[in-house]
Amino acid sequence: MYATISETAKLLGYKTRATIYRLMSQGHLDDYLWELNGKTYIYMGKRKGKTLARRIKCLVFDKNGFEIYDFDPEKDFELIKQL
């Protein structure tokens, strides 16, 4: 499943897209990115054995105790329908 940056942030539980943009600019999400007609989409499934959520979880530490939602498109079909 591919999602826009805004949809990705919502599915992972972020209030803003800032973390996603920061990780993209640092090149950490290159395996998950896809561009179509000038718009960037992010693959939410597994690449190299890790979902996007698991990849971000390894990269980000939140000192305020926020924990990213471990979104997996194969298991969380109901969330997809709500978008």
N, C-alpha and C positions, 0 to 999 in steps of 0.2 A: 504494500500500500504506500502510495506517495501522498504527502501532505504539504501544504504551503507552510511557510515559516510561522505564520500566526496560528494555524491549526496545530502545528507541532508543539508550539509553546503551550497551548491549551491542553492538549492530550497528555503532556508531561507534567502538568500542574503548575506551570510558571504563570505569573501575573503579567510579565512583559516578555518581549522577544530578545531582550538584551543578551542573555546568556547564550542563546542560540547563535546570534550574530557574532558574539565574541569568539566562540568556538569555531565558527565558519572562517572568520578572518585569520585565525591562528592555524588553519589548515587541518584541524582535528576531525572534521566531518567530511572531508573530501570524498571518502568512499561512499557516502550516503547521498551526495548531492546530484541533482539532475536538472538541467535547464531546458526549457521549452518556450520558444517565442519570447525570450528575454525574461522569463519568470523562473525563479528558482523553486524547486521542489525537493523535499527530503524524503528519502526512503525510510520507512519506519520498521521494516523487517530486519532480518539478520543479514549481516555482511561479516565474513570471516568469523562466524560463530557467535556474534553478539548483536543483539537488537540495538537500535539507536539509543534507547533508554539506558541499557546496560553500559554502552560506550560512554555516554555523558556522565553516568554515575561514577565511572572510574576516573573521570577527568575533573569533576567539580566537587569541591568541599564547601558546604555552606555552614558558616559559623553560627548562624541563627537557628540551626536545627531543622531547616527545610529538607525534606527528603523527596526526591523526584519520584513521580509515579512510574512504576515499572511497566510501561505500556508495551504490549505485544499484540500486533494486529491479528494474530491467529487466535488469541484468547479473548480479546476485548472488543468483539464485534459490536456489542451494544453501544459502546462509546462512539464508535464510528458513525452509527446511525443518528446520533444526537447532533452531530455537526451538520 
